[in-house]
């Protein structure tokens, strides 16, 4: 076990998220947009299980995760399609043509994202703790586990002074994995996003 205290906790956690593991388990009461986007990207290559809380801090991140890679593009495409319909009804042919060509980019982008998502299943599964406040911060892969005080937020990883422990002992990692799986399966503890 290796301990670390300081403001560089993110180095160990981010290398675990972006590393070669095929499966990742994370328990953190708070997550922000920065790490939500990182998890969405990492989920293209690995299965990720995230236990978190239902808090005002998490709302934007959880919304981003639930939408996945689509982001704002459907809203942009819908806006252009509405403009296209209005200009067609008003018989503004020059505006209709301009709006049609402007709407091709967001529609093409949505199509590409949809096809990529169709080929790559969404491997980011989220459960939100209920009944009791989930406070532990655990990051587990096949060969490494990290426990400590760092939330999965930019502030928690990059600005705060945090303490983390890196665990390499397979038996201890197995114990943490069993603990996490028990929380994941406990219906009283969590609900799906």
C-alpha positions as CSV (number, residue, x, y, z in Angstrom):
1,X,0.0,0.0,0.0
2,X,1.3,3.4,-1.0
3,X,-0.1,6.6,0.5
4,X,-0.1,10.0,-0.9
5,X,-1.2,13.4,0.5
6,X,-1.3,16.5,-1.6
7,X,-3.0,18.2,-4.6
8,X,-2.0,15.6,-7.2
9,X,-4.5,12.9,-6.4
10,X,-5.8,13.2,-9.9
11,X,-2.6,11.6,-11.4
12,X,-3.4,8.2,-9.8
13,X,-7.2,8.3,-10.3
14,X,-7.0,9.6,-13.9
15,X,-4.5,7.0,-14.9
16,X,-6.8,4.4,-13.4
17,X,-9.8,5.7,-15.4
18,X,-7.9,6.1,-18.6
19,X,-5.7,3.0,-18.2
20,X,-6.0,-0.4,-19.9
21,X,-8.3,-2.1,-17.4
22,X,-11.5,-3.6,-18.8
23,X,-13.6,-2.9,-15.8
24,X,-13.8,-0.1,-13.3
25,X,-15.8,0.4,-10.1
26,X,-16.1,3.9,-8.6
27,X,-17.8,5.1,-5.4
28,X,-17.8,8.8,-4.9
29,X,-20.5,11.0,-3.4
30,X,-19.7,13.9,-5.8
31,X,-18.9,14.0,-9.5
32,X,-18.7,17.0,-11.8
33,X,-18.9,17.6,-15.6
34,X,-15.1,17.3,-16.0
35,X,-15.1,13.7,-14.8
36,X,-18.5,12.8,-16.3
37,X,-17.0,13.5,-19.7
38,X,-13.9,11.5,-18.9
39,X,-16.0,8.6,-17.7
40,X,-18.2,8.7,-20.9
41,X,-15.0,8.6,-23.0
42,X,-13.4,5.8,-21.0
43,X,-16.7,3.8,-21.2
44,X,-16.1,3.3,-24.9
45,X,-13.3,0.9,-24.0
46,X,-14.3,-0.5,-20.6
47,X,-17.3,-1.2,-18.4
48,X,-17.7,1.3,-15.6
49,X,-19.9,1.1,-12.5
50,X,-20.5,4.3,-10.6
51,X,-22.1,4.7,-7.2
52,X,-22.9,8.3,-6.2
53,X,-25.4,10.5,-4.4
54,X,-28.3,12.5,-5.6
55,X,-27.1,16.1,-4.9
56,X,-27.2,19.5,-6.5
57,X,-23.5,19.2,-7.3
58,X,-24.1,16.0,-9.3
59,X,-27.1,17.1,-11.3
60,X,-25.3,18.4,-14.4
61,X,-22.8,15.5,-14.4
62,X,-25.6,12.9,-14.1
63,X,-27.6,14.6,-16.8
64,X,-24.5,14.5,-19.1
65,X,-24.0,10.8,-18.3
66,X,-27.6,9.9,-18.9
67,X,-27.5,11.7,-22.3
68,X,-24.1,10.1,-23.1
69,X,-22.2,11.5,-26.1
70,X,-25.2,13.3,-27.7
71,X,-24.8,16.5,-25.7
72,X,-26.3,19.7,-27.2
73,X,-26.4,18.6,-30.9
74,X,-30.0,17.4,-30.9
75,X,-31.2,20.8,-29.6
76,X,-29.1,22.5,-32.4
77,X,-30.6,20.2,-35.0
78,X,-34.1,20.8,-33.8
79,X,-33.6,24.5,-33.9
80,X,-32.5,24.4,-37.5
81,X,-35.4,22.1,-38.4
82,X,-37.9,24.5,-36.9
83,X,-36.3,27.4,-38.8
84,X,-36.5,25.3,-41.9
85,X,-40.2,24.6,-41.4
86,X,-41.0,28.2,-40.7
87,X,-39.1,29.5,-43.8
88,X,-40.8,26.8,-45.9
89,X,-44.3,27.8,-44.7
90,X,-43.5,31.5,-45.3
91,X,-42.2,30.5,-48.8
92,X,-38.8,32.1,-48.1
93,X,-36.9,29.9,-50.5
94,X,-33.5,31.5,-50.2
95,X,-33.8,31.3,-46.4
96,X,-35.0,27.7,-46.7
97,X,-32.0,26.7,-48.8
98,X,-29.6,28.5,-46.4
99,X,-31.1,26.9,-43.3
100,X,-31.1,23.5,-45.0
101,X,-27.4,23.7,-45.7
102,X,-26.7,25.0,-42.2
103,X,-28.6,22.2,-40.6
104,X,-26.6,19.5,-42.4
105,X,-23.7,19.8,-40.0
106,X,-25.6,19.1,-36.7
107,X,-27.7,16.4,-38.4
108,X,-24.5,14.7,-39.7
109,X,-22.9,15.0,-36.3
110,X,-25.9,13.4,-34.6
111,X,-25.8,10.6,-37.2
112,X,-22.1,10.0,-36.6
113,X,-22.5,10.0,-32.8
114,X,-25.5,7.7,-33.1
115,X,-23.6,5.2,-35.3
116,X,-20.6,5.3,-33.0
117,X,-22.8,4.8,-30.0
118,X,-24.6,2.0,-31.8
119,X,-21.3,0.2,-32.4
120,X,-20.0,0.9,-28.9
121,X,-22.5,0.0,-26.2
122,X,-22.9,2.5,-23.4
123,X,-20.8,0.8,-20.7
124,X,-21.3,3.4,-18.0
125,X,-23.8,2.2,-15.4
126,X,-24.8,4.5,-12.6
127,X,-26.6,3.9,-9.3
128,X,-27.6,6.6,-6.9
129,X,-27.5,5.9,-3.2
130,X,-30.7,6.4,-1.3
131,X,-31.7,6.2,2.3
132,X,-28.1,6.8,3.6
133,X,-25.4,9.2,2.5
134,X,-22.7,7.5,0.5
135,X,-19.5,9.1,1.6
136,X,-16.7,6.7,0.7
137,X,-14.4,7.3,-2.2
138,X,-13.2,4.1,-3.9
139,X,-11.7,3.5,-7.3
140,X,-11.1,-0.1,-8.3
141,X,-9.7,-1.8,-11.4
142,X,-8.5,-5.4,-11.9
143,X,-5.0,-4.7,-10.5
144,X,-5.2,-1.5,-8.6
145,X,-7.5,0.1,-6.0
146,X,-7.5,3.6,-4.7
147,X,-9.2,4.7,-1.5
148,X,-9.1,8.1,0.2
149,X,-10.7,11.4,0.6
150,X,-10.8,12.7,-3.0
151,X,-14.2,13.2,-4.6
152,X,-14.5,12.7,-8.4
153,X,-14.6,16.4,-9.0
154,X,-12.0,18.8,-10.5
155,X,-11.8,20.6,-7.2
156,X,-11.4,17.4,-5.3
157,X,-8.7,16.0,-7.6
158,X,-6.8,19.2,-8.7
159,X,-7.2,21.9,-6.1
160,X,-7.9,20.3,-2.7
161,X,-5.2,18.7,-0.5
162,X,-6.4,15.1,-0.3
163,X,-5.1,11.8,1.0
164,X,-5.3,8.6,-1.1
165,X,-4.0,5.1,-0.7
166,X,-3.0,3.0,-3.7
167,X,-3.6,-0.7,-3.1
168,X,-1.8,-3.3,-5.1
169,X,-2.5,-6.4,-2.9
170,X,-4.8,-8.7,-4.9
171,X,-6.5,-10.0,-1.7
172,X,-7.3,-6.4,-0.5
173,X,-8.5,-5.5,-4.0
174,X,-10.8,-8.5,-4.0
175,X,-12.2,-7.4,-0.6
176,X,-12.9,-3.9,-1.9
177,X,-14.5,-5.4,-5.0
178,X,-16.8,-7.6,-3.0
179,X,-17.7,-4.6,-0.8
180,X,-18.5,-2.5,-3.9
181,X,-20.5,-5.4,-5.5
182,X,-22.5,-5.8,-2.3
183,X,-23.5,-2.1,-2.3
184,X,-24.3,-2.3,-6.0
185,X,-26.7,-5.2,-5.5
186,X,-28.3,-3.8,-2.4
187,X,-31.7,-2.6,-3.5
188,X,-32.2,-0.6,-0.3
189,X,-28.9,1.2,-0.9
190,X,-29.2,2.4,-4.5
191,X,-31.4,3.0,-7.5
192,X,-30.5,3.1,-11.2
193,X,-29.9,6.4,-12.9
